[in-house]
Amino acid sequence: MTQTTYESLVNLLQLLPEPAVVEVADFADYLFRKHVQLAVDERAARRKANGWLVTWVGNMVMAEHAQLRYTGGRPVWRLEAFVTSLSRSPRGPIGYVDVDALTGEVLNSEKDIEAMQRAGEALESSLSPSA
């Protein structure tokens, strides 16, 4: 596809009403999944993200709600990170874990780890009863 074709598609999408844009996005997602064989499916991406979260962020954090995106020229699974506990339902999200859908590599940085830890601590302290 040429740059002109991309620009034409973007211009067309901007003219469509919101419900039609959602339909186009759903259809594009369907075509992508039909024609592109990913090495890492949603389930494998979730396992990879959960392992990474437990190792680097904390053992009471889990990944949910995977979305397939096209980022930096490659397909990437983005999963939301939630704080968990035995006494409450998951809370958050406190951040995101990006997993390369072709290699399974977690694309997050040390900066992301620190941001998720801070967000998780802030969330927990806001829910704790004051003494």
N, C-alpha and C positions, 0 to 999 in steps of 0.2 A: 504494500500500500504506500502511496506517496503521501507527502506532507499535506498536499492539497486535499486528498481524500479524507485524511484525518480531520482537517479543518472543516470540511463540508459536513462530516458526521457530527462534529461538535456543534456547529451552527444549527443543524437540523434538530439535535437534541434540545438545544436552548429554546427552540420555537414550540416544542411539544408541551402539552399540559403535563403536570406531575404524574398523574396515573399512567399516562402513556410512556413516560420515561422509566417508570418502575417496570412496566411490561417489557420494554426494550432491554433493560438490564437483566431481567429474569431470563429472557430469550438468549442473550449473549452468554450468560452463565451456563445455560443448558448446552449451547453449542460448544463452549469451551470444554465442559466436562465430557461431552460426547467425542470430541476430536483430539483432545490432549490427554495422553496417558501420564499421570503423575506417578513418580516413584514413591511418594509419601502420601498416603490417603489421610483423611480427617482423623481416623482413630489412631494411626501411628503418630501423627502430629501431636495429638493430645497427650499420648504417652510420653513423647519426647519432651513436650512442654512441662508436664508434671514432674518428670525427672529433673529437669533443669531448675524448676521452682524449688523443689525440695533441697537440692544441692546448694543453690546459690541465694535463694530469698528466704526460705523458712519452711519448716516441715508442716505447717498448718496453712499452706497456700495451695490452691488447686486451679487448674486451667479448665475453662468452659467456653461455650459459644464460639466455635471456630468459624471463621469466615475466610474464604479464599479470595485473595487480592492479587493484583499484578503490581509489584513494587520493584523499582530499580531494574526493570527489564526481565523480571522472573516471577513465577507464581510463588506466593507466600501465604501460608496459613497464619492468620492472626487470631490468637486466643486471649480472652480476657482472664485476668488473674484475680481470684477471690480468696479472702481470708475465711478459713473454716474453723469450726470447733464442734465438740460433741453436744454442746448445750444450745447452739444457735444455728440458724440456717446460714449459708455462705453470704458474706458481705463484700461489697465492692461494686465494680472492679477497682483494684488498686493499681492496675497497669495492664500491660499487654506483653505477650510472648509471641515473637514472630519466628516461624519455622519455615525454612526453605522447602518448598514442595517437591523439588527435584533431588536435593541432597540429604534432607533431614537435619541440616545444620540449624542450630538456634542462632538467630541473628542479633540478639540483644547484647548490649554492652554492660560494662561495669557500672556506668552511669544509670542505666535502667534498673539494675539490681538495687542500688542505693535509693533510687526514687521509689521503688516498690516497697522497700523496707520502711522508709519514712512514711509513706502513705498508709501502710498496714498498721504501723505504730500509732499514727494519728487517729485512724479509724477505731482501733481498740481503746485508746485513751478517751475518745469521745463517747464511747459506749459504756465505759466503766463507771460505776456509781461513785460519786464524790464522797470522800471520807470526812 
